[in-house]
């Protein structure tokens, strides 16, 4: 007689769910930048959903240390902090009138880059694949 096979639950499923929530919060912020008068990168950096996602990421990242999910947590944090860096560069360029067009271009490219990173990361998470991030 065949006995049913009982599979053990994945110990990382809870952490994976948190990663989905964080990607969702980041996506919501970025999407609000697309649909409103805010810039994508501005809504991503200064919108409450993204700020909550970053806080959750720092709280939960110890649970995924040394696992494939660690790459997703790092991917999300690096996306946020590099977007902030590029926003700072745009701010410095905008100080001068001559640099204003370059600042707007930097914000546009950073916004597209943020959308790319959120979408690419979330798709990889759904497929249970790690993200290519440099070693710490």
Buried (B, 14 or more C-beta within 10 A) or exposed (E): EEEEEEEEEEEBEEBBEBBEBBBBBBBBBBBBBEEEEBBBBBBBBBBEBBBBBBEBBEEBBEBBEEBBBBBBBBBBBBBBEBBBEBBEBBEEBBEEEEBEEBBBEBBBEBBEBBBEBBEBBBEBBEEEEBBEBEEE
